[in-house]
Amino acid sequence: MPARILEADAEKQALIEEAEGKAKAIELINNANPTAAYVTMQGFDALKVLANGNSTKIIVPSELQNVTGLLTTMAETIKEPTKK
């Protein structure tokens, strides 16, 4: 086989294995029944990756726009002393 065919086959196999790995990760997350907070945090991680790119505009999905209230509530919960 010519070298380019071997290279293409290797690239194809790598893409298949990467896709299978992502599918398995998604399956595991779904089976764990993630909370809304987990999904929100994953959204923020995705936004961080986008912000590091060359794009000049970021479109924030509507479900992430209400996260400010969630983060404020979480911060207040952490700051609040435990009542005995």
Order of alpha helices (4+ residues) and beta strands (2+ residues): alpha-alpha-alpha-alpha
